[in-house]
Amino acid sequence: MRIEPAFLFDLDGTLVDSVYQHVLAWKEALDSEGVDLSVWRIHRKIGMSGGLFTDQLKRETGVDMSEDRLERLRRKHAEAYRRMSSQIRPLPGARELLAWLTNAGLQWAIATSGRMETAGVNLDALGVDPAKTPVVTRDQVKYAKPDPDLFLAAAARLNAPIETAVVVGDSIWDMLAAARCRALGVGLLCGGYGASELQQATAFRVYEDPADLLGHIDELGGRR
């Protein structure tokens, strides 16, 4: 009896080249609220939950973050990101990887810390219809990464045991969430994190991008 892996993908920086658009959109939103935060510090927060993002903002800036202000920041970020939608592209090999998994009969789903208002832009660029493909967004779970809720919900949508799932992501937050739900974490370098960072956050393997992962799919239980 063969145990087939189910693949659970992060979206930004994993399947879609959108991390830096998110960074610039957050920079625009923060500047509009008078919150001074360097671009590199924003990049380190992409992929984490909104609550963790808020906590780190408070620690690093000392600025009060009321609920009203946080809602304005979220809305302004989403508006700025949508203006950049024409720049969003699938990462090399992303579409081919998803097509290969489908043709091989292997289950896959997408689990993103983004809300559908921004994730929808990425799904359109990727050619994924959430009406036909399991997609779990921040709107659908109580906590986002590094909590495991998104990946647990995605595995449940596939009716697949989380212990046999392969979580593919580009950030340490993806790897930490994978470890917390006992899935196998696989890191990609195309979101800007280094290999050593991903490995220290429990990544089993690290590849350059989706195309590189597809070229080594046999290492993860996929069979050509």
N, C-alpha and C positions, 0 to 999 in steps of 0.2 A: 504494500500500500504506500503510495507516494504522497508526501506532504508538499503541496504547491505553495510557494510564497505569494502573498498579496502585497502589492506595492502601494505605499501611501506617500504621496508627493506633497511637499511644500510647493508654493507657487512662485512668489517673488524671489528672483535670484536663483531659482532651481529649474523651473521650466520656462520662465519668462525673464528677459533682460530688463528689469524694472527697478532694481534697488536704488540706483542713483536718481531716478525720477522721484521716488519716494523721499529720498534725502532732501532734494531740492524743494519738493513740495512742503515738507515739514519745516525747512529753513524759512521759506516764504511765510508760512503760517506763524511761526514763532516770532519772526521779525515784526510781523504786523501787530503782535501783542506785546512788543517791547521786551521779549525774552531773548537774551543774547547767548547763543549756544553755537559753538564751532561746528562746521560741517562734519568733521571726522567723528565728533562725539555723537552726532545724530546717526551716522552710519552704523555705529556700534549698537544702536538700539533697534534697528530694523529687524522685524521678525519676532520681537518680544511682545508680551501682552500689553494692552493699554494701561493696566494698573501698574505694572512694573515700569513701563515707560514714564508714567507720572511720578512714581516714587524716585526714579533716578533724576528726573528733571528737578524735583524739589531739592534733592541732595546737592546737585551740581550747580544750580543757579540760586538757590535760596529764595526763589520767587514763589509767592502764594499761588496755589492752583485750585481755585474754587471750581465747583461743578459747572457753573456758567462759563467760566474761562476755558475749561477743558472741552466743553461742547463746542465753543467757538473755534478752538484749535482744530478739533476733529473735522468740523465742517469746512474750514478754510483749507486744511490739508487735502481733503477730498476734492474740493473745487480746483485747487491748483494741479492736483494729479490728473484730473480728467482733462484739463487743458493740454496736458502733455501726452494724451493718449495716442497721438499720431506717431510718437517716438517709440512706442512699446513694440518689441519684437520677440518672438520665441527665441530661446537660446539654441545654439547649434545642436541639432539632433533631437530636440524635444518632441517634435511631432512624430519623427521616425521611431523614437523610443516608445511612445504611447501606442502607435500603430503596431509595432512589433509585439508588444505585450498583448494587445487585443487579438492579433492573429494567432498568437501562441496559446490563447485560451487562459492567460493569466489575469487575475483580477487586479484592478488598480483604481485608486480614488485620489482626490485632491483635498488637502486639509490646510487651510491658510488662516493666518492671524488677521488678515484683512477682512473688512466688512464687504458685503456684496457691492456697495456703491463704488469701491475701487477695484475689487476682485473682478467685477464684470468686465472692466476694460481689459484685464489680462486674459480672461477666458475668451473674449472675442478675438484677441490677437493670436491666441493659441488654437482657435477653432474648436473649442470645447463647449458643448451645450449642456448646462447644468440640469436641464430637463431630462437628458439622456445619460449623463455621467454623474456618479456620486461626487458631489462637491460639498465640503463642510466649511463654512466661514465663521468668523468671530461672532456673527449674529446668532448662531445656533448653539453655542456652548456657554457655560458659566464662566470658565477661565480659559485663557489662551496660553501659548508657550511662555515659559518653560513648563507649565502644567500640561499633563498628557491628554486633556479632554478632547482636543481636536482630533488626535490620532485614534483615540478610543472610539469616538463617534464615527470616524471614517471606516474603521474596521467593522463596526456594527452595521453600517450601511451595506457592506459587502458580505455580511454574515460570515466573517473570517476571524479565526482566533488571533488576538493581538500578538500572541507569542510566536506566531509564524509569519508575522508581517515584517516587511522591510521598509523602514522610514527613510526617505531620501530628502535631504535638505541642505541648505547652504550655510546655515548659521549654527552657532553653539546652542542657541535656544531650541533648535530642532533636535539636536543630538541629546540634550538634557531631557527633553520631553519624551524622546524615544526610549531612553534608559529608564525613565520613571514608569513607563507602561510595559516594560520588558520586551520591546520590539528591537530589531536589529537596526542600528543607525548607520547610514551611509552618507558621507559628506561630499558635496561638490564645491569646487573652488570658484565657481563663476559668480558668486555673490559677494566676494571680497574678503572672506575669512581665510586664514592660512591653514595649511594641512595640519600643522602641529596643534593649533587651537582646536580644530575639529576632532582630532585624535584624542586630545586630552579631555574632550567632552564626550568621549566614548564612541566615536565613529569607528566602525569595524573596517571599512575601506574608504578611501578618498579618491575621487576621480575629478578630472578637469571640468567636465560639463556633461550634459545628457548624452552627447555623441560618444564620449569616452566611456561612460557607463554602459551604453549599449554594446560597445566593442568588448566589454568584459562581463557581459550579463551572465555568463556561465559561472562566474565567481560567486554569484548571488542566488544560484539555484535555478536560473533561467536556462532553458535548453534550446539551442538553435536547431 
